[in-house]
Amino acid sequence: MNKLYIGNVSAEASEEDLETIFKQWKIPHSGPFLVKTGYAFVDCPDEKTAMRAIDVLSGKVELHGKVLEVEHSVPKRQRSCKLQIRNIPPHMQWEVLDGMLAQYGAVESCEQVNTDTETAVVSVRYATKDQARLAMEKLNGSMMENFALKVSYIPDETAAPEGPSAGGRRTFNSRGPPRSGSPGLGARPKVQSDIPLRMLVPTQFVGAIIGKEGATIRNITKQTHSKIDIHRKENAGAAEKPITIHSTPEGCSNACTTIMEIMQKEALDTKFTEEIPLKILAHNNFVGRLIGKEGRNLKKIEQDTGTKITISPLQDLTLYNPERTITIKGSIEACSSAEQEVMKKIRESYESDMAAMNLQSNLIPGLNLNALGLFPSGAPGMGPSMSNVPPPGALGG
């Protein structure tokens, strides 16, 4: 199906006007234009042509004073879990894109589409229709490095085929190198245990962490060889903001310690008298193993590091927030040591789950573990590698 929807069409526009535009841009069409009040439809001979029409016309070509919007025509009944995201900054790193997409649900696949445009295009499949709808609502028109993202649904029959190596697992499909002239996103990091560290910091300290014109945060990333995302726009008005740190375990810990030191200095300078604990966000799937039987693991970390650790209750979890808050109180040095031990347990759990997932998929080729309900949907706010993690009970962890 290669039908296009053309929106924002002037009431004065005719079929001939649209034909002229398509001819001018050398875009073939396989049928007549069906012009309605304010919009129109047309069929393209193939998916490549439809993609080119979207790329060169949507938001760029004006007809009778109105800028046309062109996208795949997908009736509501056919709207699925699949989206196409266009106008992505050409040099955007995969880990950044992964993290952005994972905010709205479990991403089952994400494939780059070869195009002739300067910017990048990806096809994304979410675990559920609701997650895809949420991503569509939040991402369409949002700004990313001065590029306005364009998001549209992809009908099932035009979705990019999933690689045979996926084996039914929720993972990002492998992709070949982009063809010559096609914009390539930054190299995707290998799936590994270097999962991101997520922190919660008081909103009043965000400015100090960023620094004047971003100088402080740039210095932290340079010194710790990390990528740090401060989610300032999330939860407007909230007392705390999440920070995601992508690096090696050592890099994450060093960045975390530096951020704690900055907050302590800012607290002294502003006469902020309340204690500033270290708050780590962790997916609920890992928390049981972090705590350990009868709380032994957590107690040992407390004793070894001289800290007091509490974990937010299960009642705080929601569909769109599956993360628990791990609050660590103590000196900066003690909190840093505790962070290393906490994240070590989380990484071990992640590695164990991934190994078990791969083993089960290899033992039963072609088995769709997701369809059996063994693995839960991922969740918003999770780091790029964490949206695909199974629950501990499913793998005997």
PALUM-338736 format. One record per residue: residue in three letters; z negated, y negated, x of N, C-alpha, C in turn. Coordinates in steps of 0.2 Angstrom, whole numbers, plus 5000, padded with zeros to 4 digits. Layout:
BEGIN
ALAZYXZYXZYX/...
***
This chain:
BEGIN
MET500050065004500050005000500049945004/ASN500549905004500649845008500749775004/LYS500349774998500449724993499949664996/LEU500249604996499849544998499649504992/TYR499049474992498849424987498949354991/ILE499249304987499349244990498949194985/GLY498449164988497949124984498049044986/ASN497749004982497748934982498448904981/VAL498848944977499548924976499548864971/SER499948814972500048754968500348774962/ALA500148734956500448744950501248734950/GLU501448694955502148674955502548724959/ALA502248774962502548814967502948864962/SER503548884965503948934962504148994966/GLU504449044963504649104967505049084973/GLU505549034972505949014977505648984983/ASP505048944981504648914987504348964991/LEU504049014988503749064992504249104996/GLU504849114993505349154997505649115003/THR505649045002505849005008505349005013/ILE504749005012504149005017504249075021/PHE504349125017504349195021504949195025/LYS505549165022506149165026506049125033/GLN505749065032505649025037505249055043/TRP504749095041504349125046504549195048/LYS505149215045505449275047505049335045/ILE504749335039504349385036504749425030/PRO504949485031505249515026504849535020/HIS505049545014504649575009505149625005/SER504849675002505149724999505249714991/GLY505049664988505049654981505049584980/PRO505149564973505049494971504349464971/PHE504349404971503649374971503449364964/LEU502849384962502549384956502049324956/VAL502349274953501949204953501549194947/LYS500849184948500449174942500149104943/THR499749084938499449014939498949014945/GLY499048984950498648974956498649034961/TYR499049084960499049134964499749174963/ALA499849224968500449264968500449324971/PHE500849374970500849444974501549454976/VAL501549494982502249514985502049574989/ASP502549624989502549684993502949674999/CYS502649705005502949705011503149775013/PRO503649775017503949845018503449895022/ASP502949865026502549905030501849865031/GLU501449905034500749875036500849815041/LYS501249835046501349785051501549715049/THR502049725044502349655041501749625037/ALA501449665033500849635030500349595034/MET500149625040499749595044500049535047/ARG500649535049500949475052500949415047/ALA501049435041501049385035500349345035/ILE499849395035499149365035499049325041/ASP499249345047499049315053499449245053/VAL500049235051500449175053500349125047/LEU500249155041500249105035499549085032/SER499049135032498449125029498049065032/GLY497949015028497548955031497948905035/LYS498548925036498948885041499648855038/VAL499848875032500448855030500348815023/GLU500648755022500448715016501048715011/LEU500948725005501448725000501248674994/HIS501648624993501448564988500748544989/GLY500548534995499948494996499348544997/LYS499448614996498848664996499048715001/VAL498448725005498548775011498448845008/LEU498948885009498948955006498449005009/GLU498149045005497749095008498049165007/VAL498149205012498549265011498049325014/GLU498049375010497649435012497849495008/HIS497649555010497849615007497649614999/SER498049634995497849634988497549704986/VAL496849694985496449754984496149744977/PRO496349784972496049784965495249794966/LYS494849774962494149784962493949864962/ARG494349894958494249974958494350004964/GLN494749974969494950004975494549974981/ARG494149934980493749904985493249954988/SER493349964994492950024997492449995002/CYS492350035007491850015012492249985018/LYS492849975017493249955023493449875023/LEU493349845028493549775029493949765035/GLN494349715034494749685040494449615042/ILE494249605048494049545051494549515056/ARG494749455054495249425058494949355061/ASN495349335066495249265069494549275073/ILE494449335076493849345081494049315088/PRO493549275091493749245097493949305102/PRO494549285106494849335109494449365115/HIS493949335118493549355123492849375121/MET492749385115492149405112491949475115/GLN491349485117491049555119490949595114/TRP491149665115491049715109490249715107/GLU489849715112489149715110488949655105/VAL489149605106489049545102489349555095/LEU489949585095490249595088489849655085/ASP489649705089489249765086488649735082/GLY488249695086487649665084487749625077/MET488249585077488449545071488549585065/LEU488949645066489149685061488549725058/ALA488149745063487549785061487049755057/GLN487049685057486649645052486649665045/TYR487249695043487349695036487349775034/GLY487249815038487249885036487549935042/ALA487549995040487750045045488550045046/VAL488750035052489450035054489650105056/GLU490150135052490350195053490950195058/SER491350145058491950145063492150075064/CYS492350055069492649985071493149995076/GLU493749975073494349985078494749925078/GLN494949905084495349845085496049855083/VAL496349805080497049815077497549775082/ASN498049805084498549765089498949715085/THR498849655087499249595083499549555088/ASP500049505086500349465090499949395091/THR499349395088499049325087498549315093/GLU498349255094497949235100497249275099/THR497049275093496349295091496349375090/ALA495749405090495749475089495649495082/VAL495849555080495749585073495449655074/VAL494949665069494649735069494649755062/SER494649825061494549855055493849895055/VAL493449875050492749905050492649945044/ARG492249995045492050035039491350045039/TYR491050025033490250025032490150085029/ALA489450105029489250165026489250165018/THR489150105015489150095008489550035006/LYS489750034999490149984997489749914997/ASP489049924995488649864995488549835002/GLN488549875007488549845014489149805015/ALA489749835013490349805015490449735011/ARG490149745005490149675000489749625004/LEU489149645006488749595009489049565015/ALA489349605019489649585026490249535024/MET490649555019491149515016490949445014/GLU490349445010490049375008489849335014/LYS489449365018489149335024489649305029/LEU490149355031490549335037491149295035/ASN491449305029492049265028491949195028/GLY492349165033492249085033491749065038/SER491349115041490749095045491149075052/MET490749035056491049015062490749055068/MET491249075072491049115078491449075084/GLU491049045089491349015094491948965092/ASN491848925087492348875085492948915081/PHE492848975080493349015076493049035069/ALA493449015064493249035057493449105056/LEU492949155055493149225053493449225046/LYS493949275046494349285040494249365038/VAL493949375032493749445031494049465024/SER494349525024494649545018494549625017/TYR494549645011494549715010495149755012/ILE495049815014495649855016495649915011/PRO496149925007496249985003496250055007/ASP495950105004495950165007496550185011/GLU497150185007497750205010497950165016/THR497750105017497950065023497450065028/ALA496850095028496350095033496550135039/ALA496350105045496550145051496250205051/PRO496650265053496350325053495850335059/GLU495350375057494750385062494950435067/GLY494750425073494950475078494650545077/PRO495050595079494850665078494150685082/SER494050645087493450655091492750635088/ALA492850605082492250575079491850635076/GLY492150685074491750745071491350725065/GLY491450675061491050655056490450615057/ARG490350605064489750565066489850495065/ARG489350455064489350385063489350355070/THR489950335072490050305079490650265079/PHE490750225084491350185085491850225088/ASN492450225085492950265087493250245094/SER493450285097493850275104494450235102/ARG494650195107495250155106495650155112/GLY496350155112496750145118496750075120/PRO497050065125497149995128497549955123/PRO497449895122497849845118498549845121/ARG499049835117499749835120499749765123/SER500249755127500349695131500449635126/GLY500049585128500049525123499549525118/SER499249585117498749585111498049565114/PRO497749525111497049495113496549555113/GLY496249565119495749615119495049595119/LEU494549625115493849605116493649625122/GLY493049605124492749625131492649695131/ALA492549725137492449795137491849825133/ARG491949875130491449905126490949945131/PRO490349925131489849965135489850045133/LYS489650085137489650155135488950165131/VAL488950215127488450225123487850255128/GLN487350225128486750235133486150225130/SER485550235134484950225131484750155132/ASP485150105135484950035136485050005130/ILE484650025125484649985118484349925119/PRO484549875114484249805115483549805113/LEU483249755117482549735115482549675110/ARG482149685104482149635099481449605098/MET481449545099480749505098480749465092/LEU480149445090480049395086479649335089/VAL479949275089479549215092479449165087/PRO478849125087478749075083479349025083/THR479548995077480148955077480048885081/GLN479448865081479348805085479448805093/PHE479448865095479648875102480348895104/VAL480748895099481448915100481848865104/GLY481648795103481948745106481848745114/ALA481148765115480948765122481348825126/ILE481448885122481748945125482448925127/ILE482848885122483548875123483548825129/GLY483148765129483148715134483648665132/LYS483648615136484148555135484848585136/GLU485248575131485948595131486048665133/GLY485548705132485548775133485448795140/ALA485148755144485048765151484548815153/THR484048825149483548865150483748945148/ILE484048945143484249015141484849045145/ARG485248995148485749015153485449035159/ASN484949005161484549025167484249095167/ILE483949105161483649175160484149225160/THR484749215157485249265156485549285163/LYS485549225167485849235174485349275179/GLN484749255178484249285183484049355181/THR484149375174483949445172484549485171/HIS485149455172485749495170485749525163/SER485649475159485549505152485949455147/LYS486049475141486349435136485849425130/ILE485749365129485149345124485449315118/ASP485349345112485549305106484949285102/ILE484849215101484349195097484649175090/HIS484349215085484649205078484349155075/ARG484549095076484149035074484349025066/LYS484949045064485149035057484849085052/GLU484549135055484249185050483649165047/ASN483549185041482949165037482749095038/ALA483149055035483048975036482348965033/GLY481948925037481348905035480748955037/ALA480949005040480449055042480049035048/ALA479449065048478949045054479149075060/GLU479549125060479749165066480549175066/LYS480849185072481549195073481649255077/PRO482049305076482249355080482649345086/ILE482449375092482849365098483149435100/THR483749445101484049515104484249505111/ILE483949545115484049545122484449615124/HIS485049605127485449655129485449665136/SER485249715139485249725146484949795148/THR484849805154484549865156483849865154/PRO483449915154482749915153482349865157/GLU482549865163482149815168482349745166/GLY483049735165483249665163482949645157/CYS482849685152482549665145481849645146/SER481449685150480749675152480749605155/ASN481149595160481049525164481249465160/ALA481749475155481849425151481349415146/CYS481049465143480449465139479849425142/THR479749445148479149405152479249335153/THR479949315154480049245155480049205149/ILE480249235143480149205137479449195135/MET479049245136478249235135477949185139/GLU478149175145477949125150478149055147/ILE478749045145479048985142478648965136/MET478449015132478148995126477348975127/GLN477049005132476448995134476348925137/LYS476848905141476848835144477048785138/GLU477448795134477548755128476948745124/ALA476548795123475948795119475448745122/LEU475448755129474948705132475148635132/ASP475848625133476048555132476048525126/THR476048565120476048535113475348545110/LYS474848575114474148585112474148635106/PHE474548685107474548735102474048785103/THR473548795099472948825101472948905098/GLU473348925094473348985092473649035097/GLU473349095097473649155101474349165100/ILE474749175105475449195104475549265106/PRO475449315102475549385104476349405105/LEU476449455109477149475109477349525103/LYS477849505100478049545094478749575095/ILE478749645095479349685096479549715089/LEU480249705088480549735082480749805084/ALA480649855080480849925081481049955074/HIS481549995074481850025068481250085066/ASN481150085060480650135057480750205059/ASN481350225061481450295063481150315069/PHE480950265073480650275080479850265080/VAL479650235075478950215075478450275075/GLY478650325071478150385071478050415077/ARG478550425081478550455088478150405093/LEU478250345092477950295096477150295095/ILE476950305089476250305087475950375090/GLY476350425089476150495091475650525086/LYS475450595087475050625083474350595083/GLU474050575077473350545077473350485081/GLY473950455082473950385086473850395093/ARG473950455096473750465103474250425108/ASN474850425106475350385111475150315111/LEU475050285105474850205105474250195108/LYS473750235107473050225110473150225118/LYS473550275120473650285128473950215131/ILE474450195127474750125129474250075130/GLU473850065124473350015124472850025130/GLN472650085131472150095136472450085143/ASP473050105144473350095151473550025153/THR473649985147473849915149473349865147/GLY472849885144472349835142472549785136/THR472849815131473149775126472849805119/LYS472949765114472849785107473449785103/ILE473649845101474349845097474249865090/THR474549825086474649845079475349845076/ILE475449885071476149895068476149875061/SER476649835059476649815052476749875047/PRO476449875041476449925036477149945034/LEU477150005031477850035028478049985022/GLN477549965019477649925013478149865014/ASP478149835021478549775022479249795023/LEU479449855023480149875024480549865018/THR481149845019481649835013482249865015/LEU482749875010483449895011483749865017/TYR483649795017483949755022483549735028/ASN482949765028482549755034482149825036/PRO482449865039482149935041481749925047/GLU481549865050481249865056480449855055/ARG480049885059479349865059479149825065/THR478649785064478449735069477849765073/ILE477949765079477449795084477149735087/THR476549715086476149655088475749675094/ILE475849645100475449665106475049605108/LYS474349615109473949555111473649575117/GLY473649515122473349525128473649475133/SER473549475139473849425144474549445145/ILE474949395147475649405148475849465152/GLU475449475158475549535162475449595158/ALA474849595154474749655150475249675145/CYS475449615141475949625136476649655139/SER476749625145477449645148477349725150/SER476749745152476749815154476749855148/ALA476449835142476449865136477149875133/GLU477549815134478249815131478649865135/GLN478549875141478949925145478749995142/GLU478150015141477950075139478150085131/VAL478150035127478350045120479150055120/MET479550015124480250025124480450095127/LYS480050115132480150185135480150235130/LYS479650235125479550285120480150275115/ILE480350215114480850205109481550235112/ARG481650215118482250245121482350315122/GLU481750345123481650425123481850455117/SER481550425111481750445104482450435103/TYR482750385105483450375104483850425107/GLU483750435114484150485118484050555114/SER483450575112483350635109483750645103/ASP483750595099484150595092484850605094/MET485150565099485850565100486050635103/ALA485650665107485750725110485850775104/ALA485350775100485250825094485850815090/MET486050755088486650735084487250765087/ASN487350755094487950785097487950865097/LEU487350895098487350965098487550995091/GLN487250965086487450995079488150985077/SER488450925080489150915078489550965082/ASN489350985088489751035092489651105090/LEU489051115087488951185085489351205078/ILE489451155074489851165068490451105068/PRO490951125071491551075071491751055065/GLY491850995064492150965058491650955053/LEU490950975054490450965049490250885048/ASN490350865042490150795041489350785040/LEU489050775045488250765045488050715040/ASN488450655040488250605035488350625028/ALA488850665026488950685019488350735017/LEU488050765022487450815020486850775019/GLY486850705020486250665020485750675025/LEU485950705031485450715036485250645040/PHE485750605040485650535043485650485038/PRO485150435039485150375034485650325036/SER485750275032486150225033485750175038/GLY486150145042485850095047485650035044/ALA485449985047485149925044485349865047/PRO485249805044485349745046484849725052/GLY485049685056484549655061484449705067/MET484849765067484749815072485249795078/GLY485049815083485549805089486149855088/PRO486649845092487249875091487249945092/SER486849975096486750045097486350085092/MET485950045088485350075084485550085077/SER486150055075486350065068486550135066/ASN486650185071486850245070486350295071/VAL485650275071485150325073484850365067/PRO484850435068484550475063483750465062/PRO483450495057482750485056482450545060/PRO481850535063481550585067481450655063/GLY481350655057481250715054481850765053/ALA482450725053483050765053483250805059/LEU482950785065483150825071482550855074/GLY481950855070481350885073481050855078/GLY481150785079480850745084480150725082/
***
